[in-house]
Amino acid sequence: MTRFLARWRARPLRHSRAVWALLIVLDLLPWPRGEDLAAGLFMIAGLARPGRRRAALAWAEVTGASQRWRGAAKTCEFLGRWLAQTRTLGFRSPEQFRQHLAIQGAEHLDMPGAAILLGFHLGPIGGDLPFRVLGYPVTFVGSTDRAATVGWWSDAWRPFLAPRPLSLPVASRDRWPAVLYRVHRMLLDGEKVYLLAEGDGTEVFRLPLSVGDWPIRAGWVTLHRLTGARVLPVFHHLDGPRHVLTIHPPLPPLDPDSPKDLEGWRDRLTCLVEDYVNRFPEQCPHLALMHPLR
């Protein structure tokens, strides 16, 4: 009972009491049973809610699904799977989680020197956790509630529960300039950090996707300009039971005096994100259901 109450008190504000109680119960099941149940329940709930059903059907149509209702159902289902993966639901240890991780393009990450790992709200978002479980010293930069994220405080997960030095509590965006300064120092020291392209900062450009314009923020661009750190686009997707991380080659160095370089970055990222949306449309619940671009 004590452990249950501790978990209950750690509920992130972004989750309702009902969803949080569901996650606590489903975590009692061995992986992937809890994740599969979460996916099924989110599919039913998503199609039952008129607003979410309309968004899912519209997403299925705009992404060219041959069967709109099936595409909508799979997108709603993945929202549950996305949440379960984010919370490592049912994984009893980092080693169990590691067995279901795969990485493509690791040679780009293995190169010495500072690097900005540029992530997106696509697929099973895991922040820096998958990298750290795989043994890569990567620090996540942005809002987090890590204390309630992994392992539910089991002894095996305890080393991963320590607050990261650059993790911002939710609703602490006013600290962003100070955080950027600290990240700047880390990159000058040759470390690797993980940021979301559409996370914090002012808008620097928009990706003109076929499903709508996606605003991209300037924090990571500023850090590259100040430090010269390589920018590695990173994407996550599920391939059956595997959580796959794909590290793309670095973006070309940005010439601060050449606006065309920034346009080249925009075009490159547009191609990468467009390819992801075309290949895994059901794994984009953030775009389809939570923050539609249309």
Secondary structure, 3 states (H helix, E strand, C coil): CHHHHHHHHCCCCCCCHHHHHHHHHHCCCCCCHHHHHHHHHHHHHHHHCHHHHHHHHHHHHHCCCCCHHHHHHHHHHHHHHHHHHHCCCCCCCHHHHHCCEEEECHHHHHCCCCEEEEECCCCCCCCCHHHHHCCCCEEECEEECHHHCCHHHCHHHHHHCCCCCCEEECCCHHHHHHHHHHHHHHHHCCCEEEEECCCCCCEEEEEEECCEEEEEECHHHHHHHHHCCEEEEEEEEEECCEEEEEECCCCCCCCCCCHHHHHHHHHHHHHHHHHHHHHCHHHCHHHHHHCCCC
